[in-house]
Amino acid sequence: MPMGMRPADQRFIVMMIPHHDGAIAMADLALTRARRPEIQALAQRIKASQSEENAQMRRWYRQWYGADVPAWTLGGPGSGMGMAGPMGMGMGMGMGGAMPGLATSLEALKAAPDFDRAFIEQMIPHHRMGVMMASHAQWNSLHPELRSLQAAMVRVQSQEIAQMEQWYRQWYGS
């Protein structure tokens, strides 16, 4: 079934899992490359929370739709388009570099001379996209437990954005 024809909760899960995978890939990199303990601690929290959220969404998907979460492809699962990750840059980051711009973002992060600065500069917009996705999805969500998870995503990622913005100002100026 094309993505646009699926129930809102099903679409959200299929799109949010690869989005989280991108943040987890960035966090994994931060665990080995970040100089500041604050960035390493944030990366550990992101990896733990978003890995658990992905596992929960996969359980719900199996329970509600009787199948495993399909891999996301441009045009929907089974479209044959073969491009991993929904909605453009930052959404499927860490999905093997199949989407133009994504591999180079992760590669640029790997090669960044100031990793901590580059991490913040990439994670803030990535989190903003996640907050937007979860905020909008709450309006149409049919399952109260998913609506609760979406609200938690908005709250936690908004707090992380504020923290990263504060560090950025403190460490790098405006």
Backbone as a ProteinNet text record, in pm:
[ID]
protein_1_A
[PRIMARY]
MPMGMRPADQRFIVMMIPHHDGAIAMADLALTRARRPEIQALAQRIKASQSEENAQMRRWYRQWYGADVPAWTLGGPGSGMGMAGPMGMGMGMGMGGAMPGLATSLEALKAAPDFDRAFIEQMIPHHRMGVMMASHAQWNSLHPELRSLQAAMVRVQSQEIAQMEQWYRQWYGS
[TERTIARY]
85.3	0	89.7	61.3	143.9	140.5	252	261.8	143.9	101.2	-5.7	-140.3	-156	-282.4	-283.5	-172.5	-163	-220	-264.9	-308.3	-193.1	-228.3	-128.6	-24.9	-68.5	25.4	124.6	76.9	163.8	267.1	223.6	316.2	420.5	375.8	468.4	578.1	540.9	638.9	737.9	686.6	773.5	871.6	830.9	918	1008.6	959.8	1039	1153.7	1136.4	1243.7	1371.6	1366.6	1492	1543.2	1451.1	1495.4	1575.6	1522.9	1595.5	1727.6	1726.2	1849.9	1959.4	1920.5	2018.2	2078.9	1994.8	2045.5	2132.8	2094.6	2173.1	2310.4	2314.8	2442.9	2532.5	2473.9	2550.4	2598.1	2512	2547.5	2659.3	2651.1	2758.6	2892.9	2892.3	3014.4	3063.1	2970.9	3007.5	3069	3026.1	3081	3230.6	3277.7	3420.5	3496.5	3426.6	3496.2	3483.9	3377.7	3355.2	3465.4	3509.2	3610.3	3544.7	3431.8	3367	3281.7	3293.8	3212.1	3062.3	3026.6	2884.8	2826.5	2902.5	2856.9	2849.5	2948.7	2947.6	2827.1	2797.1	2682.3	2551.3	2539.9	2420.7	2407.4	2517.1	2514.4	2467.4	2513	2470.6	2320.6	2269.4	2124.6	2043.2	2089.9	2019.3	2016.7	2132.2	2139.6	2045.8	2048.3	1965.7	1816.5	1776.7	1633.5	1577.2	1649.8	1595.5	1602	1698.9	1701.4	1580.3	1550.5	1434.3	1303.5	1295.2	1175.1	1155.8	1264.8	1254.4	1206	1259.8	1217.4	1068.8	1023.6	882.3	794.5	835.2	754	747.5	858.2	855.7	759	756.8	663.2	517.9	490	353.9	315.5	407.7	378.7	337.6	415.5	382.9	245.8	221.1	94.3	-23.2	-9.7	-120.6	-141.2	-32.3	-41.9	-2	37.3	63.5	183	278.1	397.6	513.2	632.8	748.3	744.6	808.6	817	895.4	835.1	906.7	1019.7	1120.1	1225	1161.4	1198.5	1139.4	1213	1138.9	1199.2	1122.5	1189.3	1124.2	1006.7	887.4	769.2	703.1	760.8	700	764.3	742.7	799.1	754.5	847.6	815.7	809	843	832.3	944.9	1053.1	1165.7	1254.4	1223.3	1304	1441.1	1448.1	1576.6	1649.8	1584.6	1653.8	1606.7	1696.7	1658.1	1631.9	1534.9	1510.1	1406.6	1309	1202.3	1236.2	1170.4	1161.5	1293.5	1387.7	1506.6	1612.9	1709.5	1830.1	1801.8	1874.5	1863.6	1762.2	1672.4	1567.4	1617.6	1695.5	1739.7	1888.3	1946.1	2090.1	2141.6	2247.6	2302.9	2244.8	2173.2	2108.7	2195.9	2325.1	2413.5	2451.5	2411.8	2452.2	2377.9	2262	2188.2	2120.5	2105.9	2035.8	2135.7	2125.4	2220.4	2223.4	2342.7	2358.1	2369.9	2314.5	2316.7	2453.5	2509.3	2641.3	2743	2732.9	2830.2	2814.9	2692.9	2675.8	2743.9	2723.2	2787.7	2938.4	2978	3120.7	3181.3	3108.8	3157.8	3171.4	3078.1	3085.1	3207.3	3230.3	3347.5	3477.3	3481.3	3604	3614.3	3514.4	3511.5	3631.7	3700.7	3814.1	3770.3	3652.2	3595.5	3467.4	3482.4	3369.7	3253.1	3283	3175.7	3089.1	3152.6	3079.2	2995.3	3054.7	2983	2866.2	2885.9	2779.3	2659.1	2684.7	2576.1	2508.9	2590.2	2535.2	2449	2475.4	2392.4	2277.1	2301.1	2198.1	2082	2108.6	1998.2	1893.7	1931.1	1826.8	1765.2	1845.2	1791.4	1682.4	1710.9	1611.3	1490.7	1513.6	1400.9	1305.1	1360.9	1276	1198	1263.5	1195.2	1083.7	1109.5	1007.3	888.2	916.2	808.3	726.7	795.2	725	636.3	691.6	616.2	502.2	525.5	420.2	301.4	329.1	220.8	150.4	224.7	165.4	65.7	87.2	-2.9	-147	-165.4	-299.8	-383.7	-318.9	-392.2	-370.6	-294.9	-262.1	-385.4	-406.1	-522	-492	-365.9	-327.1	-275.2	-340.9	-298.9	-154.7	-109	27.4	129.2	96	185.7	181.1	62.7	50.3	134.3	135.4	217	366.2	407.2	547.4	585.2	496.5	522.7	539.6	455.4	467.4	600.9	642.9	772.4	887.2	876.6	980	991.8	877.9	878	943.7	906.7	959	1109.8	1153.3	1294.5	1382.5	1341.6	1425.5	1427.3	1318.4	1317.6	1414.5	1417.5	1513	1656.7	1680.4	1815.2	1856.2	1763.7	1793.7	1834.4	1756.6	1787.6	1925.4	1958.1	2088.8	2200.5	2182.6	2286	2302.3	2191.9	2200.3	2277.3	2253.3	2325.6	2475	2509.3	2650.8	2714.2	2641.6	2696.7	2731.5	2637.8	2664.2	2783.5	2786.8	2891.6	3027.7	3034.6	3160.7	3207.5	3110.8	3148.3	3097.7	3034.3	2976.3	2839.5	2795.2	2659.6	2643.9
-118.5	0	124.6	220.5	342.5	413.9	481.3	548.5	641.3	718.4	815.7	753.1	623.5	555.3	482	477	405.3	489.8	422.7	498.3	584.9	696.4	792.7	728.1	641.5	579.2	490.5	419.8	332.1	415.4	523.8	613.7	671.1	716.3	776.7	678.4	556.7	457.5	427.2	407	374.8	488.6	611.3	726.2	760.2	742.6	783.3	686.9	560	464.9	499.9	522.3	560.8	698.1	786.6	916.9	895.6	815.7	782.3	712.4	623	553.5	653.4	763.5	866.7	930.4	963.1	1022.2	922.4	794.7	691.4	678.5	684.3	677.5	795.9	914.9	1032.8	1017.6	966.2	947.1	844	735.2	634.9	698.4	783.7	853	944.4	1012.2	1103.2	1029.6	906.4	829.6	803.3	803	778.6	904.2	1007.5	1125.3	1251.7	1264	1388.3	1408.8	1534.5	1570.3	1604.3	1669	1715.9	1605.6	1586.7	1484.1	1514.2	1642.2	1678.7	1619.7	1627.8	1573.7	1421.4	1360.1	1214.3	1168.3	1239.3	1203.5	1221.5	1330.3	1352.5	1241.3	1205.8	1100.1	968.7	939.4	815.6	818.1	933.6	945.7	930.7	995.8	987.4	842.5	776.8	638	549	562.4	477.8	504.9	631.3	662.5	630.4	666	644.8	497.5	422.4	277.5	211.5	251.2	196.1	238.2	363.2	408.6	328.4	304.7	224.2	83.4	23	-112.2	-112.9	-11.7	-3.5	15	104	125.8	-0.3	-76.4	-203.6	-302.9	-309.9	-400.4	-360.4	-230.7	-184.5	-213.8	-190.2	-211.6	-357.9	-451.2	-593.5	-623.9	-565.8	-588.9	-531.4	-408.2	-338.4	-375.7	-406.7	-426.3	-566.6	-653.2	-792.7	-819	-728.6	-744.9	-667.5	-695.7	-616.2	-482.7	-382.5	-250.9	-265.7	-223.3	-235.3	-132.7	-166.1	-68.3	43.2	166.5	281.5	305.4	319.1	355.8	473.5	554.5	668.7	615.5	659.9	608	496.9	461.4	362.3	226.2	142	6.8	-65.6	-134.4	-211.9	-132.1	-4.7	78.4	52.4	-8.7	-33.6	87.7	199.3	320	305.3	229.7	194.7	303.3	411.5	516.8	514.8	485.9	472.9	608.3	613.1	732.6	825.3	865.7	953.6	1102	1182.5	1327.7	1402.5	1352.2	1432.6	1423.9	1512.2	1506.4	1504.1	1418.6	1411.3	1310.1	1267.5	1176.5	1033.6	989.4	851.7	842	944.4	949.1	823	770	648.9	524.2	538.9	425.6	371.1	372.7	313.9	407.4	532.1	628.8	615.7	550.7	530.9	658.5	755.9	877	990	1060.2	1168.5	1268.1	1306.5	1405.4	1345.8	1227.7	1170.5	1115.1	1035.7	977.4	1088.4	1192.6	1300	1373.6	1383.1	1446.6	1364.9	1233.7	1147.8	1145.4	1143.2	1146.9	1281.1	1389.8	1521.9	1527	1467.6	1463.8	1382.9	1270.2	1187.4	1265.5	1348.3	1419.6	1558.9	1602.3	1739.3	1766.7	1877.7	1911.7	1942.1	2001.8	2023.9	1941	1816.5	1723.6	1774.9	1823.6	1865.1	1973.6	2070.4	2178.8	2123.4	2039.1	1981.5	1894.6	1821.7	1737.7	1824.2	1930	2020	2081	2125.6	2189.5	2094.2	1964.1	1867.7	1813.9	1795.5	1733.7	1829	1958.6	2052.4	2045.9	2062.1	2053.5	1913.8	1810.6	1674.4	1660.5	1706.3	1702.3	1791.3	1907.3	1995.2	1923.9	1848.6	1772.3	1665.4	1598.1	1496.6	1556.7	1673	1742.1	1777.8	1828.2	1863.9	1739.7	1631.1	1508.2	1457.9	1451	1398.8	1493.1	1623.6	1721.3	1706.7	1701.9	1692.2	1557.6	1451.5	1317.5	1302.6	1375.1	1363.3	1398.7	1489.7	1533.4	1420.1	1327.7	1222	1083.4	1074.9	944.3	880.1	752	679.3	606.4	573.5	495.6	588	590.9	682	657.5	531.4	503.1	560.9	564.1	627.1	778.7	833.3	977.6	1019.2	937.4	964.3	959.8	861.8	853.7	975.2	1015.8	1133.5	1258	1273.8	1388.6	1384.1	1264.8	1251	1285.6	1243.8	1278.4	1429.9	1496.4	1642.8	1706.2	1661.9	1719.2	1695.9	1571.8	1537.4	1603.1	1592.2	1648.7	1801.5	1863.2	2009.6	2050.6	1973.1	2001.1	1983.1	1878.4	1854.6	1965.8	2014.7	2127	2249.2	2281	2397.1	2380.9	2259.9	2235.2	2254.3	2198.8	2213.3	2358.9	2432.7	2575.4	2651.8	2618	2682.5	2651.3	2525.5	2488.6	2560.8	2568.2	2632	2778	2849.6	2989.8	2999.7	2912.2	2913.8	2881.6	2782.9	2734.3	2805.4	2855.2	2909.1	3050.6	3111.8	3244.9	3231.8	3336.3	3336.2	3220.6
0	0	0	-88.6	-90.3	44.9	79.2	210.5	236.2	138.5	158.7	191.3	161.4	186.2	320.4	387.5	514.4	627.2	734.4	853	906.5	969.4	1017.7	1109.8	1200.5	1293.9	1220.1	1120.8	1042	965.9	902.4	830.5	925.2	1042.1	1137.9	1176.6	1210.8	1254.3	1141.4	1019.7	906	877.9	905.2	879.1	997.7	1120	1236.5	1264.8	1240.5	1268.9	1191.8	1059.1	991.5	1035	1074.7	1126.6	1255.2	1345.4	1468.7	1435.6	1337	1298.6	1261.3	1197.2	1163.5	1286.5	1384.7	1509.2	1584.5	1581.9	1649.5	1582.8	1450.1	1378.4	1415.9	1425.2	1466.2	1610.5	1697.1	1838	1852.6	1775.6	1778.7	1744.2	1644.4	1603.9	1716.8	1781.4	1890.8	2008.6	2030.3	2142.9	2125.9	2002.7	1978.8	1939	1887.4	1834.8	1920	1997.9	2073.2	2176.9	2189.3	2289.5	2423.1	2416.4	2539	2600.7	2732	2799	2789.2	2777	2763.8	2634.3	2526	2397	2405.2	2468.1	2482.1	2564.6	2672.6	2757	2679.9	2604.8	2523.1	2419.6	2355.3	2254.1	2315.2	2435	2501.8	2529.3	2574.8	2600.8	2472.1	2364.4	2235.8	2188	2192.9	2146.9	2228.3	2359.3	2445.3	2423.6	2426.7	2418.4	2280.2	2175.6	2041.8	2000.5	2051.6	2026.4	2092.5	2215.9	2285.7	2217.5	2173.4	2103	1973.9	1899.1	1777.6	1808.9	1913.8	1951.8	1988	2063.2	2101	1977.7	1886.9	1766.1	1680.4	1674.3	1599.9	1665.2	1798	1867	1836.7	1848.5	1820	1675.8	1583.7	1442	1418.3	1475.1	1460.9	1522.9	1640.4	1710.7	1632.2	1582.1	1518.2	1372.2	1300.1	1155.4	1111.9	1208.3	1178.3	1089.3	1087.8	1003.6	1065.6	1016.8	1057.3	985	1041.5	978.8	848.1	736.4	609.4	599.5	520.9	492.5	411.3	443	374	245.2	135.2	7.4	-48.7	-127.7	-192.1	-272.2	-243.1	-309.6	-230.6	-117.8	-30.4	-44.4	55.6	51.6	-74.5	-137.5	-255	-383.3	-378.8	-498.8	-597.1	-549.7	-637.4	-658.4	-593.8	-611.7	-546.7	-438.8	-381.1	-305.7	-271.3	-196.5	-52.2	39.1	179.6	241.9	331.1	411.5	353.6	433.2	387.3	400.9	323.6	338.8	331.7	257.2	232.3	338.3	327.1	408.1	557.2	623.5	768.3	815.9	729	772.4	783.8	688	691	712.7	767.5	785.3	853.7	799.3	855.7	792.4	684.3	619.1	505.6	521.3	423.4	310.5	320.1	219.6	88.5	88.5	-35.2	-83.3	2.1	-35.7	-56.3	-166.9	-192.8	-77.7	-38.2	67	205.4	225.9	359.9	393.9	303.5	329.9	347.3	266.1	276.8	409	463.6	594.1	702.2	700.6	798.7	774.7	647	614.6	657.1	635	676.2	827.6	898	1043.9	1087.5	1022.3	1055	1035.4	931.1	894.5	956.1	1029	1081.7	1172.4	1149.4	1235.8	1379.5	1396.2	1529.2	1535.4	1574.6	1573.6	1657.4	1777.7	1868.5	1805.1	1741.8	1676.3	1560.8	1478.6	1364.5	1411.8	1520.5	1574.9	1613.9	1688.1	1729.2	1606.6	1509.6	1389.2	1307.5	1315.7	1243.5	1328.6	1457.9	1541.4	1569	1582.5	1608.2	1496.6	1368.4	1264.8	1253.2	1280.1	1278	1384.6	1506.2	1613.5	1580.9	1521.5	1486.2	1392	1294.8	1202.7	1280.3	1373.5	1454.6	1538.1	1597.5	1677.4	1588.7	1469.2	1377.8	1339	1305.7	1267	1380.9	1502.1	1616.1	1655.4	1648.4	1681.4	1587.6	1458.9	1361.1	1367.8	1394.7	1399.1	1513.9	1622.8	1738.3	1701.6	1607.8	1570.6	1513.7	1440.3	1370.7	1429.5	1536.2	1592.8	1655.3	1622.3	1673.1	1803.7	1826.9	1944.1	2054.1	2169.9	2277.1	2322.4	2320.5	2363	2264.8	2135.7	2038.2	2054.2	2079.2	2102.6	2222.6	2326.3	2445	2411.3	2331	2288.6	2204	2114.7	2031.4	2118	2219.1	2310.1	2383.9	2425.4	2493.5	2398.9	2272.1	2173.3	2160	2149.6	2136	2258.5	2375.9	2500.5	2512.6	2498.5	2518.5	2411.7	2285.8	2180.1	2185.4	2228	2245	2355.7	2464.5	2573	2523.6	2444.9	2391.6	2295.8	2214.8	2125.3	2208.3	2312	2396.8	2461.3	2507	2567.7	2465.7	2345.1	2241.8	2199.5	2191.6	2157.8	2265.3	2390.9	2501	2492.5	2472.2	2457.9	2340.8	2229.5	2109.9	2138.3	2202.1	2236.8	2333.4	2432.3	2534.3	2473.3	2387	2333.6	2207.2	2126	1993.9	1970.6	2067.7	2047	1983.7	1916.6	1859.8	1765
[MASK]
++++++++++++++++++++++++++++++++++++++++++++++++++++++++++++++++++++++++++++++++++++++++++++++++++++++++++++++++++++++++++++++++++++++++++++++++++++++++++++++++++++++++++++++

